[in-house]
Amino acid sequence: MAQVHSHAVNAIIVGVQRAVPDARVFKRVVGAFRAVESPERIVAVGDKGQADLWGFVRGRPRAVPFEIEVKVGKDRLRSEQEAWAAL
């Protein structure tokens, strides 16, 4: 299912940027990683619940931000994602 999700995310990035040339879309990374130089050190990236994609549409006087949560199959919003959306 992860591969299907990844393909969907990539297709959305391409689709949004083609449909809205002034938009910029980026994948968000959320997770924890072990540092190569110090394996006991864990580095956390992002916050649980953040959307899969984020970006902005160029505008005047300022850009308009947006986020997109991607769901495939029977996947549903988790409590952290609902809390992030409410924020």
N, C-alpha and C positions, 0 to 999 in steps of 0.2 A: 504494500500500500504506500510505502514511503516514496517509491519511484513514481507512482501515479501522482502523488501530491507534488513532487518536485517538477514533473512535467506540466502540471496544471499551473503552478506558480510561474514557471518560465513562460508559458503561453500567455498568462495574464500580463506579465511585464511587457512582452512584445505587443500584445493587443492594445494595452492602454497607451503605450508610447506611439503606436501608429495612429490610433484614433484621436489622440490629443497631443499634437507635436510639442506643446509647451509643458507637457508633464514629464517628470523624472520619477522613476520608480526603482526602489532598491529592496533587495532581500534583507530581512532582519535575521540576525543570528542570536539565538538564545540558548545558553547551555553552560556547562562547566568543563574545563579542560585542565589537564596536568601540564605544568610548565616543563619544557624539555630540559632546561638546565638544572631544574630542581623538582624532581617528580613528586615530592611530598607537598609541593605548593599547588593549590588548585585555584585557577583563575575563573571567576564567574563573569559571563558576558550577557548583557540584557536583563530584562525582568520577565519572570514567568507571566504568561497571559498576553504579552505583547503580540500584535498582529504579525502575520507572515511577511507582509509587504508594507512599506511606508514610502512616502514621496511627497511631492508638491507640484502644484501647477503654477507656472510663472504668471504673475499678475501685477497690476499696478493698483495701489502703491506698494503692495507686498504680495509675496507668494501665499498660496492657500495650501496648507498641509492636508494630507489624507492618509488613512491606513486601510488595508484590505486583509481580512482574515479569509483564508482559503480552506474549504472543507470538501472532501471527496468521499464518495460512498456513504456509509452510515455515520460518519464522524459528526459529533455534536460539540457545541460550545462547552468548554470546561469552566468550572467556577472561577478560576484565575482569569480566563478570557472575558467572562461576563463582568468581572470587577474592573478589568482594564478598560473595557468598552464604556462602562459607567463613568469612569474617571474622565 
